Amino acid sequence: MKRVSIVGGGIIGLCSAYYLAKEGYEVTVFDQSAMDDGCSYGNAGMIVPSHIIPLAQPGMIAQGMKWMFDSQSPFYVKPRLNSDLIKWGLQFYKHANANHVEKAMPALRDLSLLSKELYQDFAKENDSFFYEEKGLLMLYKTDKVADEMFHEAKEAERLGLEVDYLTRAEVAGLEKGTKTDVLGGIHYKSDAHLYPQKFMKFLKKELQRLKVEIHLNTTVQDFIFDKNSIVKIVTDKGSFATDEVVLAAGAWSPTLAKKLNISISILPGKGYSFTLKDKDHKPSIPTILCEGKVAVTPMNNDIRFGGTMEITHTGDTKINQNRLQGIVNSINEFYPEMEVGMPKVEETWFGFRPCTPSGMPIITRDKKVVNLTFATGHAMMGLSLAPATGKIITEIISGKKISVDTKMFQL
Ligand SMILES: Cc1cc2nc3c(=O)[nH]c(=O)nc-3n(C[C@H](O)[C@H](O)[C@H](O)COP(=O)(O)OP(=O)(O)OC[C@H]3O[C@@H](n4cnc5c(N)ncnc54)[C@H](O)[C@@H]3O)c2cc1C
């Protein structure tokens, strides 16, 4: 059977490994880290068919410019005179229009719904990762944001998703875990959530069972070619022969692509989270606090808060206290009973979302390198879209009929 090498052992790499191994491929995963704390671990764990509108959308440039001047805002682009950032910004500008959003929405919906079905299959096998289907509450405090949320919800309904529009009292009736101070909310029934660290643990066990080889702390440095095929993966621990390569290196994907003479535009969108254990009066339903773009997820007895999107570089590992304060302020404004203080630096997690300027993931065969497939660029939805991505990667490599239309997921 063919050997497939996967570069990157985040959720996208591991889901790809899972479906490839099940199909009978001999799979090896390489990761530069110990695979225990990257972007796929401390995220908000939301599975979000509701998120059909990509980040690149009309109005985002104007809103982003306003947020740039507020140190506690949820979105920020670290200004640098850097060609990758300029290219990314120009591409973002090109995609932030109604035409792109109209094409992106059904593509994201179909990929998301497929992923949710695959999560349901995983959850039938094992419930160690606390998969639950409680939907997603979008809570807002202002008329302006209510209008934006209504518009998005109407689009979601047009695409067949089930949505409830809630008054302040109806929000209180649904969210019984804690008091909420809001104008109203929107409940997307389609969404689900899980505990990311526990899901990654489950996946790793499954891969062990399927005899997938995992090389931890092994950095992929280069590729050796025979004509237009990669024949060897070069790492800091030696070289490995291969028949197929999947590039799933998250925010680091452009550096590896450069080694292959391929240019891909992905920048890290740094975000933070912190998790409170055994907190009283905590929310029971996954929620986004819309004005501050803060994600709130109950995970078994824990509660996780996540947010901010700082478009930066992978060397930027500093925890920005102002932005963290922005998250904490939102929590206390929306949940008056919670009384959440600033987490210590050592209790604060950060991760780099792999953000494409179009807001669409890249799930495709390369046009020149015949045995190279990309699985990257999932930005804020990598957990949500991972099983479907893994399944599609397997279908691409094995030449099978592809489950969803991948036109929007090209390089
Ligand atoms: C605060 C926050 C909240 C989020 N909430 C959600 C959510 O609720 N739902 C959702 O769907 N998504 C969410 N996300 C996004 C999600 O976490 C990411 O999209 C996802 O984890 C990306 O997975 P990945 O496998 O592509 O990348 P990663 O998890 O970053 O994995 C890439 C791997 O490649 C490895 N690598 C890189 N270069 C090399 C090399 N040269 N050699 C070997 N290995 C290499 C890295 O070590 C890394 O382990 C959130 C993100 C953040 C930051």
PDBQT file of the ligand as one rigid body, heavy atoms in Angstrom, charges set to zero:
ROOT
HETATM    1  C1  LIG A 501      -8.731  31.233  20.746  1.00  0.00    +0.000 C 
HETATM    2  C2  LIG A 501      -9.098  30.268  19.650  1.00  0.00    +0.000 A 
HETATM    3  C3  LIG A 501     -10.373  29.703  19.631  1.00  0.00    +0.000 A 
HETATM    4  C4  LIG A 501     -10.730  28.842  18.602  1.00  0.00    +0.000 A 
HETATM    5  N1  LIG A 501     -11.956  28.251  18.639  1.00  0.00    +0.000 NA
HETATM    6  C5  LIG A 501     -12.337  27.407  17.646  1.00  0.00    +0.000 A 
HETATM    7  C6  LIG A 501     -13.611  26.784  17.677  1.00  0.00    +0.000 A 
HETATM    8  O1  LIG A 501     -14.389  26.948  18.603  1.00  0.00    +0.000 OA
HETATM    9  N2  LIG A 501     -13.954  25.976  16.636  1.00  0.00    +0.000 N 
HETATM   10  C7  LIG A 501     -13.110  25.762  15.584  1.00  0.00    +0.000 A 
HETATM   11  O2  LIG A 501     -13.506  25.059  14.655  1.00  0.00    +0.000 OA
HETATM   12  N3  LIG A 501     -11.877  26.313  15.555  1.00  0.00    +0.000 NA
HETATM   13  C8  LIG A 501     -11.468  27.127  16.552  1.00  0.00    +0.000 A 
HETATM   14  N4  LIG A 501     -10.236  27.717  16.522  1.00  0.00    +0.000 N 
HETATM   15  C9  LIG A 501      -9.374  27.471  15.359  1.00  0.00    +0.000 C 
HETATM   16  C10 LIG A 501      -8.714  26.097  15.411  1.00  0.00    +0.000 C 
HETATM   17  O3  LIG A 501      -8.110  25.925  16.675  1.00  0.00    +0.000 OA
HETATM   18  C11 LIG A 501      -7.678  25.992  14.295  1.00  0.00    +0.000 C 
HETATM   19  O4  LIG A 501      -8.281  26.288  13.053  1.00  0.00    +0.000 OA
HETATM   20  C12 LIG A 501      -7.088  24.587  14.199  1.00  0.00    +0.000 C 
HETATM   21  O5  LIG A 501      -6.562  24.177  15.435  1.00  0.00    +0.000 OA
HETATM   22  C13 LIG A 501      -5.992  24.537  13.132  1.00  0.00    +0.000 C 
HETATM   23  O6  LIG A 501      -5.544  23.206  13.063  1.00  0.00    +0.000 OA
HETATM   24  P1  LIG A 501      -4.312  22.815  12.145  1.00  0.00    +0.000 P 
HETATM   25  O7  LIG A 501      -4.132  21.345  12.302  1.00  0.00    +0.000 OA
HETATM   26  O8  LIG A 501      -4.500  23.375  10.776  1.00  0.00    +0.000 OA
HETATM   27  O9  LIG A 501      -3.085  23.639  12.744  1.00  0.00    +0.000 OA
HETATM   28  P2  LIG A 501      -2.241  23.376  14.073  1.00  0.00    +0.000 P 
HETATM   29  O10 LIG A 501      -3.084  22.828  15.154  1.00  0.00    +0.000 OA
HETATM   30  O11 LIG A 501      -1.473  24.615  14.321  1.00  0.00    +0.000 OA
HETATM   31  O12 LIG A 501      -1.266  22.222  13.626  1.00  0.00    +0.000 OA
HETATM   32  C14 LIG A 501      -0.193  22.439  12.738  1.00  0.00    +0.000 C 
HETATM   33  C15 LIG A 501       0.951  21.592  13.225  1.00  0.00    +0.000 C 
HETATM   34  O13 LIG A 501       2.026  21.671  12.270  1.00  0.00    +0.000 OA
HETATM   35  C16 LIG A 501       3.217  21.540  12.980  1.00  0.00    +0.000 C 
HETATM   36  N5  LIG A 501       4.331  22.027  12.148  1.00  0.00    +0.000 N 
HETATM   37  C17 LIG A 501       4.486  23.269  11.652  1.00  0.00    +0.000 A 
HETATM   38  N6  LIG A 501       5.642  23.349  10.927  1.00  0.00    +0.000 NA
HETATM   39  C18 LIG A 501       6.201  22.115  10.973  1.00  0.00    +0.000 A 
HETATM   40  C19 LIG A 501       7.396  21.560  10.425  1.00  0.00    +0.000 A 
HETATM   41  N7  LIG A 501       8.246  22.280   9.695  1.00  0.00    +0.000 N 
HETATM   42  N8  LIG A 501       7.670  20.263  10.677  1.00  0.00    +0.000 NA
HETATM   43  C20 LIG A 501       6.815  19.501  11.444  1.00  0.00    +0.000 A 
HETATM   44  N9  LIG A 501       5.692  19.990  11.987  1.00  0.00    +0.000 NA
HETATM   45  C21 LIG A 501       5.371  21.269  11.743  1.00  0.00    +0.000 A 
HETATM   46  C22 LIG A 501       2.988  22.392  14.227  1.00  0.00    +0.000 C 
HETATM   47  O14 LIG A 501       3.857  22.007  15.273  1.00  0.00    +0.000 OA
HETATM   48  C23 LIG A 501       1.528  22.083  14.545  1.00  0.00    +0.000 C 
HETATM   49  O15 LIG A 501       1.384  21.057  15.527  1.00  0.00    +0.000 OA
HETATM   50  C24 LIG A 501      -9.820  28.546  17.546  1.00  0.00    +0.000 A 
HETATM   51  C25 LIG A 501      -8.532  29.090  17.595  1.00  0.00    +0.000 A 
HETATM   52  C26 LIG A 501      -8.158  29.945  18.623  1.00  0.00    +0.000 A 
HETATM   53  C27 LIG A 501      -6.767  30.504  18.647  1.00  0.00    +0.000 C 
ENDROOT
TORSDOF 0
